[in-house]
Amino acid sequence: MWDASGIPELDQDKYDADEEVKIICLGDSAVGKSKLMESHPQQLSTYALTLYKYTTTIDSKAVLVDFWDTAGQERFQSMHPSYYHKAHACIMVFDVQRKITYKNLTSWYTGLREYRPEIPCVVVANKIDADMKVTQRNFNFAKKQGLPLYFVSAADGTNVVKMLKETIKMAMSYKQNSSDFMDEVMQELEVQYIFPSRY
């Protein structure tokens, strides 16, 4: 198992700043997760993580986005908890030509919700350039979970920018309008400590 805490560039406290968001990518090997991110500069690459940096403007405000990619760690079918830590959104990718990658979305989603029960998540059907007819198919997983579904091609760029922009907006909205469960627990403990119950 892998831990990000020892790498200075991965100081996750920075994600508490208003203008910084962390978006994680999940999905089986070779579904095109890295290809989706390659239009952004690669900041850091380790045996367990590739980090892509992106700066954009949302509602006339500069936003710094870190896209976390698994760098092959997904072969083990589970991610270290630090991968999920402080994430503001998730992009779950499957390959429309490989049915097993679609079936495995269920286990990726279960893992995500174990650590980040509330963050927005989008489902990405990648490699539609190989067969545009797949866009007519019914992929029920996203609908069943109430998640947006994007048909994209990382190879020719179809819908990639739209999907990324909308995911960043969701991440910013989540960050501004929520407090994480663990934050709430910590605040509750502080309140109880400051104002102990008489009973």
C-alpha positions in Angstrom: 0.0 0.0 0.0 1.1 3.6 -0.7 1.0 6.7 1.4 1.3 10.3 0.0 2.2 11.9 3.3 6.0 11.7 2.8 6.0 13.6 -0.5 6.2 17.4 0.0 4.4 18.2 -3.3 1.5 16.2 -1.9 0.8 18.3 1.2 -2.9 17.9 1.2 -3.6 20.8 3.6 -3.4 23.1 0.6 -6.8 21.7 -0.5 -8.3 23.7 2.3 -7.6 26.9 0.5 -10.6 28.4 -1.3 -9.1 28.4 -4.7 -7.6 24.9 -4.8 -9.5 21.7 -5.6 -8.5 18.0 -5.9 -10.2 15.8 -8.4 -9.5 12.1 -8.4 -9.8 9.6 -11.3 -10.9 6.0 -10.8 -11.4 3.1 -13.1 -9.7 0.0 -14.4 -6.3 -0.1 -16.1 -6.1 1.1 -19.7 -9.6 2.8 -19.8 -8.0 6.1 -20.7 -7.8 8.0 -17.4 -4.3 9.3 -18.0 -5.1 10.2 -21.6 -8.0 12.3 -20.4 -5.6 14.3 -18.3 -2.6 14.6 -20.7 -3.7 18.0 -22.0 -2.6 19.4 -18.6 1.0 19.6 -17.4 2.2 16.7 -15.4 3.5 18.0 -12.1 4.6 14.9 -10.4 4.9 11.2 -11.1 5.6 8.4 -8.7 5.1 4.7 -8.9 1.7 5.1 -7.4 0.4 8.5 -8.5 0.5 11.0 -11.4 -0.5 14.5 -10.6 -1.7 16.9 -13.3 -2.0 20.6 -12.6 -4.5 22.9 -14.3 -5.5 26.5 -13.8 -8.9 27.7 -14.9 -11.4 30.5 -14.2 -14.8 29.7 -12.7 -17.3 32.6 -12.2 -14.4 35.0 -12.8 -12.3 33.5 -10.1 -9.0 31.7 -10.7 -9.1 28.0 -9.6 -6.1 25.7 -9.3 -7.0 22.1 -10.0 -5.0 19.0 -9.2 -6.1 15.9 -11.1 -4.9 12.8 -9.3 -4.4 9.8 -11.5 -3.7 6.3 -10.2 -0.5 5.5 -12.2 -1.4 1.8 -12.4 -2.1 1.3 -8.7 -5.7 0.4 -9.8 -4.4 -3.0 -10.8 -4.7 -4.0 -7.2 -8.4 -3.1 -7.3 -8.2 -0.8 -4.3 -6.6 2.6 -3.5 -4.9 3.8 -0.4 -7.2 6.1 1.8 -4.8 9.0 1.2 -5.8 9.0 -2.5 -9.3 9.9 -1.5 -8.4 12.3 1.3 -9.7 15.8 0.7 -11.0 15.1 -2.8 -13.7 17.4 -4.0 -14.9 15.4 -7.0 -14.3 12.1 -8.8 -14.1 11.1 -12.4 -14.9 7.4 -12.9 -13.9 6.1 -16.3 -14.7 3.0 -18.2 -13.9 1.8 -21.7 -17.0 1.4 -23.9 -15.3 -1.5 -25.7 -14.5 -3.5 -22.6 -17.6 -4.7 -20.7 -15.6 -5.7 -17.6 -14.5 -2.1 -17.1 -18.1 -1.0 -16.9 -19.0 -3.9 -14.5 -16.2 -2.9 -12.2 -17.6 0.7 -11.8 -19.7 -0.7 -8.9 -16.7 -1.7 -6.9 -14.9 1.6 -7.6 -18.0 3.5 -6.6 -18.3 1.5 -3.4 -14.7 2.3 -2.5 -15.1 5.9 -3.3 -18.2 6.2 -1.1 -16.5 4.5 1.8 -14.0 7.4 2.1 -15.9 10.3 0.4 -19.6 9.7 0.8 -20.7 13.1 -0.4 -18.4 14.3 -3.2 -19.8 14.8 -6.7 -18.9 12.0 -9.1 -19.2 11.8 -12.9 -19.1 8.7 -15.0 -17.1 8.8 -18.2 -17.7 6.4 -21.1 -14.4 6.7 -23.0 -13.2 5.6 -26.4 -16.4 6.4 -28.3 -14.3 7.2 -31.4 -14.0 3.5 -31.9 -17.7 3.1 -32.4 -20.1 6.1 -32.2 -23.1 3.7 -31.9 -22.2 3.1 -28.3 -23.6 6.5 -27.5 -27.1 5.1 -28.2 -26.6 2.3 -25.7 -28.1 2.4 -22.2 -25.6 2.5 -19.4 -27.8 2.2 -16.4 -25.1 2.4 -13.7 -24.9 6.2 -13.9 -28.7 6.6 -13.9 -29.1 4.2 -11.0 -26.7 6.1 -8.9 -28.0 9.5 -10.0 -24.6 10.5 -11.6 -24.0 12.5 -14.8 -22.7 10.4 -17.7 -20.4 11.8 -20.4 -19.6 10.0 -23.7 -16.0 11.1 -24.5 -13.0 10.3 -26.7 -9.7 11.1 -25.0 -8.1 10.2 -28.4 -9.9 12.9 -30.5 -11.0 15.2 -27.6 -14.8 14.8 -28.0 -16.6 16.1 -24.9 -13.4 16.1 -22.8 -13.2 19.8 -22.2 -17.0 20.0 -21.4 -16.7 17.1 -19.0 -13.7 18.5 -17.2 -15.1 22.0 -16.9 -18.4 20.7 -15.5 -16.6 18.4 -13.0 -14.5 21.4 -11.8 -17.6 23.4 -11.3 -19.2 20.6 -9.3 -16.0 20.3 -7.2 -16.0 24.1 -6.5 -19.7 24.0 -5.6 -19.2 21.0 -3.3 -16.3 22.7 -1.6 -18.2 26.0 -1.0 -21.4 24.4 0.2 -20.4 21.5 2.3 -18.5 20.5 5.3 -17.0 17.1 5.4 -18.4 14.6 7.9 -15.1 14.3 9.6 -14.9 18.1 9.9 -18.3 18.0 11.6 -17.2 15.2 13.9 -14.2 17.2 15.0 -16.2 20.4 15.5 -18.7 18.4 17.6 -16.0 17.0 19.7 -14.6 20.5 20.3 -18.0 21.9 21.3 -18.5 19.0 23.7 -15.1 19.7 25.1 -15.7 23.4 25.5 -19.2 23.0 26.8 -19.3 19.7 28.6 -22.7 18.3 29.2 -23.9 18.5 32.8 -25.5 15.0 32.6 
